[in-house]
Every structure is written in structure tokens, then in C-alpha cells.
Amino acid sequence: MDKLLIWALFILPWLSLIFMNNSSIRRYMPVAFLATIINTIIAQIAWFHHWWKFNESLFYWDKIAPLFTVYGVFLIGTMWIFYFTFNKFWIYMLVNAVIDFFYGFIFSRILNMREIREDGEISSLLNFLLMMFIAVILYLYQLWQDKKQ
């Protein structure tokens, strides 16, 4: 059942892109890739500093930066958040706060209970603040991207 859940968290976000128009996909894919790069780096730092640990993943080699989170729900979720909230900074920040709160304080607990993931040495609050800081970086990057087009 756990494998089904993590496969769904990887595949369903990608399938959701059929509902986004091609120009929006092209517009928001660079910021989603930047989010993925940042999340991959943070996952490597987290692995080294024992901030959290993934026990289950799609493949045996992706436990440091699990595909189902970093390259699935986070990548595509970034595109959807920008699709609905870009150029509305405070709404963007509010949506990110709600989603990051849900992930950090609720969904990660569900993953922990299912033994897919386990907490480490970073608090949920510090993780939440880190995600909010990344949200600001991503917003500034998208502003820059739109300005150069």
C-alpha cells in the first residue's frame, strides 16, 4: 500500500498537467526546475545533517532526494501554485504557507506513521520557515523570468 501511495504522489501531479495550457507550462517550468534543484540540494543537506530520512521510495537509489516528493508533487505543485497565484504576492505567500504547513505538520506525520519517512534533527517549524524562504526566492526568480521575456 505504501508503494501505491508514493507512486500516486509521483504520477498524479504529472497527469494533472493535462489541465494546464501549454503556454503556462512553458512559463512556469523554469521556476519549477529551480524549485527542484533547490529541493534536491536541501535533501542532500538534510541527509548529511539527519534532518529527516526516507525509508521508502520509488527506487532503492532515491532515498536522499525521493522522486515522489522532489520530482513529483513539489515540482508540479510549484507550477500549479504559480499558475493560480503569480502576480498576487500575498495570496501566493498565503497559499504557500497553507500548503507548507500542511506538508510540514500534517502530511509528514502521516508519512512518519506509515514509516515511509521519519523525523530527524530539524523541527517542523524550522522546516516550515525554510520552505517559506524558498517560496520567496522562487517568486523573485519568476518575476525576473517574466521581466526578461
N, C-alpha and C positions, 0 to 999 in steps of 0.2 A: 504494500500500500504506500509506503514511503517513496519508493521509486516512481510510482504513478503520480504522486503529488509533485515531486521535483521535476519530472518530465512535463507535467502540465504547466508548472511555473516557467519552464523554458519555452515550450511550444506555443501556448495560448497567446502570450503577448505578441509573438511574431505573427500569428494568424490575425490578430486584431488590426494589423496594418492594412488589411484589405478595405477597412473602413476609412482610411486616411488617404486624401488625394495625393497624387504623385508630387506635385509642387511642394506640398508641406513635408513630405518625406525627404525630398532633396534639401529643403530649407533647414530642417531640424536634425538631420542625420549627423552633420558635423558636431553639434553640441552633444548629441547622444554618444558619439565616439569619444569625445573629450571626457564625458562622464565615465565611460567605460575604462579609459586609460587611468583616470584618477582613482576609480574604484579598484582597479587591478593593483595599482601601486599601494593603495591603502590596505588591500587584502594581504599583500606581501609583508607590509609593515606589521599588520595585525598578527600574522603567522609568527613572525620573529619575536614580537613582544607579548605573545599569548593573550591578545585582546579577546579573541573568540576562536572557536575551532569548529570546522565542519566534519562530521563523522560520516555523513552520507553525501554523495554527489552523483552526477550522471556517469562519470568515468573514474577509474582509480587514480588518475593523474590530475584531477581538477579540484582537489580539496583545499588548496590555498586560495584560489580565486574561483569559486564554483560557477560553472557555466550557467546554471539555472537562475542565479541571482544577478551576477555581474553582467553576463552577456544575454540575459533573457529579460526578466522583469525590470531591472534597473535601466538597461539600455532603452528598451521600448517605452517603459514608463516615463523616462525623461522626454521622449518625443511627444507623448500624449500630454504631459503637463505643459510643455511649451506650446503645443497646438491650441490648448484651451486658455492659457493664461498669459502668453507673451504680450508685452506692452501694457500689462496691468500688474506692475511690480508687487503691490501689496497683496493682491489676490494670489499671485504666483507664490509669494512667501507664505501666505496662509495655507494654500494647498500643500506646499512642501512641508510645512510644519505638521499638518494633519497626517499626511502620508508617512513622514519620517517618525512621528510619534507612534503611529500605528505599527510601523515596522519595528522600531526600537523597543517599544514597551509591551506590545501585544503579540504580533506575529512571531518575533524572535522567541518569545516564551513558548508559543505553540511548537515551533521547530525544536526548541530545547526539550519539551515534554515528549516529543516523538523521537528524541535522540538523534535528530538529523544534525543538530548544531548544539554547541554548549558555550555558555558564557565563559569569559576569561577575566582578564585584569582591567578591562575598561568598563566604566559604569555606563548604564543606559543613558544617563543624562549627558555625559561627555560624548558618547557616540552620537546622540541626537544633535548636540551643538556642532560636532564635526560635519554632520550631514547638512545642517543649515548653512554652515560656512561654504561648503561645496556648492550649495544651491546659489549663493551669491556669486561665486566665481563663474558658474555656468551661465547665469543671467548676463553678467558683464561680457562674457565671451559671445553670447548670442547677439547682444547689442552691437558689438564690434563686427560680427559677421554680417549683420544686416546693413550696417553702415558702409561696408566695403562693396556691397552689391549694387 
